[in-house]
C-alpha cells in the first residue's frame, strides 16, 4: 500500500494527524499466525447487503480447507459479526465464537492432507475490514480495506498473508449499484426484488488481505485501445471526467512490469476510488485508491509524460507493481514485508526513470534516502524486523524506502542484465505463492554467481547505513593520491566497494575503494593535482558523506 511519507513528515505537528495516527495504531498487535494445523485453499463468500448498504443482512462463507497435521480443532480468525450456524462437510457442528476466533471442534479428528468443507453463516455490520460508508459524493458504498489482518472482521478466515487461497464472491446488492471484486466477473443475476447478484472468481491464490469487494453508485470507465489486461475504473461520479486521464499511467506500468518481471498475474485490473486508510491499497486485480486521489492540487508538480500530478503517477505505479510483488509473490512473514513494499517503491521508481527521466528518478531516490534516514534516527532496527509489534508501524522508512535502496544497490552492483535475470527467476519460482528474504538472496546469488552473504547480512539483517568520513592527500613526488575513508556510523562496517571520481585539469579519473573494515586507506596513481573528489557520484550506495 501507499503511504505519503512527505505529507506525514510535514503534518507531524498537527493534532489531526496525531489523532489519525493513533487511530491507525490502535489495532493489530504483531502476531505471526502460524499455518501449522490447517490452511484454506478456496473461499466462496456470499454476501447480501441491505438497501442503504449499511449492513450485511446475510452472509455465508464456504471454505475448502486442508489439514496440515493431525487436526481436531479448526480455529478460524473471525471478528465480531454474529455467527448463525457452522457446518462441516454439510453437517451442523457446534462452535465457539469468542475473542476474534471461531473455534470448530471436529467430531472426529482427521489426519494430515484431509480435505474439509466448512460453511459459516453470519450477519451484521463488520467493525472493520469491509468499510460501509458514504463515498465522496455522499452515495452509499461498501469497500474492502483489509491490510494487514482485518479481513477476518467480515470473512471467517486464516488471516495471515501467507495463507493464500482462491476466492469467489457472490454479492447481492441493490440493482442501482455496481459491484466489483477480485478476479473475473462470471455472471450477474437479476432478481424480482430489485437486487442483482454479482459473481466474481479469482482463480489464482491471493493473500487474504487482498480479498475485496467494492459496491456503490460508481461511474465505470474503460480506456480505449488495446490494453495489456482488461482495465476498468470504478470511481465516484464526481471523478468520472478525470479518471481516464488520472489513471493513464496504468497500462504503461503494466507493460513495464511485464517486460521487466513476467506476465501480469491476474485476469483483469480494476482501479477503484473508495474507502481506504492508505493512499492506495494493492488488492489483487482490484486496487483501491484514496477518495482524495484526484482532488485538485494547484501547487502539484506535474508529470511530463502524463500531465497529472507526480504523486498520482507514483501511487498508480506503486500499487500496480504490487500485483507482482506482494500479491503474486507474497511475503512469507511480516519480517519480509520489504519484499512487498520495497519492491513496489523501487519499481515505481523504475517507472519514473523510464517516463520522467534520470533527474526525476535521482530525486525520487534522494527523497527515499532522506525518509529512510529520518526513520533510522528514531529506530535503529533492521529491515528484516522481528521486533515491531504494531503491524501498522511496519509501514515505515525501512520497508519502503530503504528496501527500495537495497534493490537499487543490488541493481547497481550486479548490472541490469544480471539483476533482472535474478528478479525474473525469483518471480517465476515464487509467483502465486510466498517468498522470504532468503529466497531473494539465493535467486540473486544464482543469477550472479557471486556471494551476497555480506551484503544481505549488513543491509537487510542489520541496522543503519554507512556514514563515510573521507579525507585525501595528493603526493606529487610519488604521483599518487592517498584516500582515507572512515565509516563513522554506529555498528559494523559496510564492505561495499565505493566508487570515487577524482577531477583534475586533465579530466575525471575513476577509482574504487574496497573497505575491509571501518577504516580504509588506499593509494591511487595520480600525476595531476586533484581539483576535487566525489564519493559515489552516481548514487549507487545509500550513504552520507563528509569530504575533508
Ligand atoms: Zn505499497
Boltz pocket constraint, residues with backbone or C-beta under 6 A from the ligand:
constraints:
  - pocket:
      binder: B
      contacts: [[A, 1], [A, 2], [A, 280], [A, 282], [A, 318], [A, 322], [A, 340], [A, 341], [A, 344]]
      max_distance: 6.0
